[in-house]
Amino acid sequence: MPADHLSATFAALADPTRRAILARLVLGETSVGELAEPFDMSLPAVSKHLKVLQHAGLITRSREAQWRPCKLEPEALKDIDLWLEDYRRLWSERFDRLDDYLKKLQAKGKKRGRKK
């Protein structure tokens, strides 16, 4: 995945309104009007958020007569997960090493305690 597309995805996810829209779309496809209901903003403002999400590949929008449903595209989230995997593995290994080190320190402390 090109870095610029990844940047667009993270930028889209940086806004709490857009994250809330995605959370709603996890439940299934829905109309723009239904997505806008819980927000204290105009329909055009919600539409701008949807355009950002669509540009990032996180949602798709279609048209069926007067109904314009939005749908979550989970593949875009998989790209983020793949990008994060290297960091997840790195930190997991570091925490494992830290855990081993702390166990060694505790074992040394117990040995010293017995001598007294």
Secondary structure, DSSP 8 states (H G I E B T S, - for coil): --HHHHHHHHHHHTSHHHHHHHHHHTT--EEHHHHHTTSSS-HHHHHHHHHHHHHTTSEEE--BTTB-EEEE-HHHHHHHHHHHHHHHHHHHHHHHHHHHHHHHHHHHHHHHHHH-
